[in-house]
């Protein structure tokens, strides 16, 4: 199988597997325990915290381990909104945020908060000026660092600067960016940042919410003083240890890997253009993650393409899945103004550490066959029209 | 692809039959790819969990795929379903006919849309959980045959599928009984092995067709009150709208007469429901819409066949007269009760399905038979329709899910189109 779905999850690095295995075998204690076994577990935890802090340019004590991106987004948005409640009960999120941020905003709405949505342009980017003209009772604005579907990199630093001028805090979901491009918590100027281990070679079920020193914050999980009082619950030590190793490797390699992926993407996009002159790469003109290509092949429905590529040994992602698991047009593309007939023909290709030039060529070849088959199906009259 | 094994696309509704069928193929070493057609937007649909094609059913299909270790895809087929099954269903009711949507679903979705999808995954075979068999004959032609288990046989529902898909179809359950199928399910550790079967059309979970059409699909055609007429044209009362009546219906007419009255015809054009005695339900024959033949060359005029006119009808010996326009005039050896426009007439030669077609109208008693002169189906005259159209209607979708034992026999002509479940 050629795996072109690294934005969904990327393989766990062997070094990570090794450290996690050792941790499971040798660090049985609770890191909050006071005895020396507990202290050993704590030491492993804190080492990992340091690596994650380094990866994103934060201080170790700003790093809060959580169960992943979704928890990080909830804890960050809700935790900030609750802490700032006295100033106002309104938050703003960009229209193209991950479901997790939309979900957290829904919960806030359920609690009586107002939710604003920042529009994106046709290029898939948020306009930073929007952050300056929000209603005065707005307290937090959430803008992701890079979109998971299109890979479009958002002007987070500009949004955060304008937000600061207006007295707002910024939450940045950097789940898709971390490990693919450099992430600098300090430089972005945001108050809250979210990363996830399994998108950068670590295990699933662990992530981090970075909370700037002094930033208002109320924990979601309470009852004990874990994680500086920001997240109750015994830490997932093996997962966090794995996250730490993955973060350490990613921090060391991100510059070179980013370049390598950029070359692979150029090769892939050249192939797409050569074989499919009518194809549309979404967000093509915007700065994008070096590993992500979201493209529509007019006349070839993405659910057909996905099945066909799967049968040819290529794993890709298509739009959004509805409750039944059927493919639906992506809300991100809709927010960018992509017409429905093109949105239902979009596929996301996302490359990663295991991707080679040879694989890129193989995917193009499989795509040539699959687009042909999917277009034939669209024209057959029996199939759902694209 | 260097796959050494045959790739099979297995249609999986989430029911026991299609699940076990796919699992058996996987066990036999076929490279199975499961596919579940999404016919509805589940966010809005009020479907009950008992009917097939619900989210629960999709989970059941996934459960089989996970247990057997093959992939399953849920594919969007709402548009095709709406255009090719649902709309014709509504149009038929509004036109006074009693449709059989399962045949259309098989024709356009399972053996249409899915056949097209075979190319996508490079599948050589398409498998479903139907109780039917396919045979490669000595002269290199193909035949659709009844299932070994006559009780479960679903060949009637398959009569409209294209002949040219037969070489590519697998019916793993064709030689099994329902009991054996469930036992296989249990043996293979499939959690759905003892699942209750749906007894209804998958999109009308409570069996109230008329109510469903009006409430859920916004149907207004056929809902205006109009006259009950007898076969001489006299008005006997007022009906509630043609959508509520089917040929052969006895209950719920609210008419007082010396002997029980049955619906003889539903004349949507005149918004009239024609009623009469049981004897008037008998028809010597029928004329179909253009037929689908499951043989390379349609039979000659005068060919003999047994003709089944609804799901649970015992096939009746008859003579077929195929016409130039593709329709067929059928003359029964003995008059048949309840020839219902919209239902299928399926032509059998022993176990073999020769073909099938939607019934356009019944022939009236005493109508002269001259197949050569009766040319267009559109000419089906009102007299023949009124006097000859007859009782129905055992209309359950027992195609993929139904259990024949639970159903009443088709000969009972007192079932409302709108009240099937209550009656069964």
Contacts between the chains, C-beta under 8 A, distances in Angstrom:
chain1	res1	chain2	res2	distance
A	301	B	76	7.7
A	303	B	73	7.5
A	303	B	75	5.5
A	303	B	76	5.6
A	304	B	75	8.0
A	304	B	117	7.3
A	304	B	120	5.6
A	306	B	73	7.6
A	307	B	33	7.6
A	307	B	35	7.9
A	307	B	73	5.2
A	307	B	75	7.2
A	307	B	117	7.1
A	307	B	120	5.1
A	307	B	121	5.7
A	308	B	120	4.1
A	308	B	121	6.4
A	310	B	71	6.7
A	310	B	73	7.7
A	310	B	121	7.5
A	311	B	1	7.5
A	311	B	7	7.4
A	311	B	33	6.8
A	311	B	120	6.8
A	311	B	121	3.7
A	311	B	122	5.5
A	311	B	123	8.0
A	312	B	1	6.6
A	312	B	122	7.6
A	313	B	1	7.4
A	322	B	38	8.0
A	322	B	41	7.6
A	322	B	42	7.4
A	322	B	43	7.2
A	323	B	42	5.4
A	323	B	43	6.5
A	323	B	55	6.0
A	324	B	36	7.9
A	324	B	38	5.1
A	324	B	42	5.4
A	324	B	55	5.9
A	324	B	58	5.3
A	324	B	74	5.1
A	325	B	58	6.6
A	325	B	62	7.7
A	325	B	73	7.9
A	325	B	74	4.0
A	326	B	38	4.2
A	326	B	74	4.5
A	326	B	75	6.3
A	326	B	76	4.8
A	327	B	76	6.5
A	328	B	76	7.9
A	370	B	120	7.4
A	373	B	119	5.2
A	373	B	120	5.1
A	374	B	120	6.6
A	376	B	116	7.8
A	376	B	119	6.7
A	377	B	116	4.8
A	377	B	117	6.7
A	377	B	119	6.8
A	377	B	120	6.4
A	380	B	116	4.7
A	382	B	80	6.8
A	382	B	108	6.5
A	382	B	112	4.1
A	382	B	113	4.9
A	382	B	115	7.4
A	382	B	116	5.0
A	383	B	80	7.1
A	383	B	113	5.7
A	383	B	116	5.0
A	383	B	117	7.4
A	384	B	76	5.6
A	384	B	77	6.2
A	384	B	78	7.4
A	384	B	79	4.6
A	384	B	80	5.6
A	384	B	113	7.6
A	385	B	79	6.7
